[in-house]
């Protein structure tokens, strides 16, 4: 009866050092979400700032994924200014 069990929430706090690392992080996180959708509710924080599913989807669906990942990376860093 595993389908009736409550999914466990797991949070990943990442500190990507470059725009490229940010893109790899988003793509890896998306794969993990899809792989473990029945077991876990996964949440991503970047520089301890929560990342919404809409932000993740914007990167994944963009024509220029690196540019959108770079903009998201900058927004997360700017949170602390």
Residue pairs with C-beta under 8 A, 6 or more apart in sequence:
2 38
3 38
7 38
7 39
7 40
7 41
8 39
8 40
8 41
9 40
9 41
9 42
9 43
10 40
10 41
10 42
10 43
11 42
11 43
11 44
11 45
12 29
12 42
12 43
12 44
12 45
13 45
13 46
13 48
14 25
14 44
14 45
14 46
15 46
15 47
16 22
16 24
16 25
16 46
16 73
18 73
19 66
19 69
19 70
19 73
20 66
20 69
22 46
22 69
22 70
22 72
22 73
23 59
23 65
23 66
23 69
25 44
25 46
26 44
26 56
26 59
26 60
26 69
26 72
27 60
29 42
29 44
29 56
30 56
30 60
32 42
33 42
36 42
43 50
43 51
44 50
44 51
44 56
45 51
46 72
46 73
46 76
47 76
47 77
47 79
47 80
49 76
49 79
51 72
51 76
55 72
58 68
58 72
59 65
59 68
59 69
59 72
62 68
